[in-house]
Amino acid sequence: VVATPNSAAIGVGDTVRVRAAVRDQFGNDVVGQALVFSAPDAAVTVSPAGLVTAVSQGTGRVIVTAATRADTVPVLVGAAGASPC
């Protein structure tokens, strides 16, 4: 499983989309694998389609799983209206 972006920085109330693909050991796409998005930390939530919403300041993670493989995207959540730029 390869998730992008590698990391994200957003403000409370903002969103970012996490995308993922399943690839074999040679980097070829593997089709037909179900991707499951989860957010175990309170700072963010994630939809089944990978839309991440920042709900409180702090750090969070989005974990994308396919079968027994997973990738994690760390998310830094700042104050509402804060720009990471």
Secondary structure, 3 states (H helix, E strand, C coil): CEEECCCEEEECCCEEECEEECECCCCCECCCCCCEEECCCCCEEECCCCEEEECCCEEEEEEEEECCEEEEEEEEEECCCCCCC
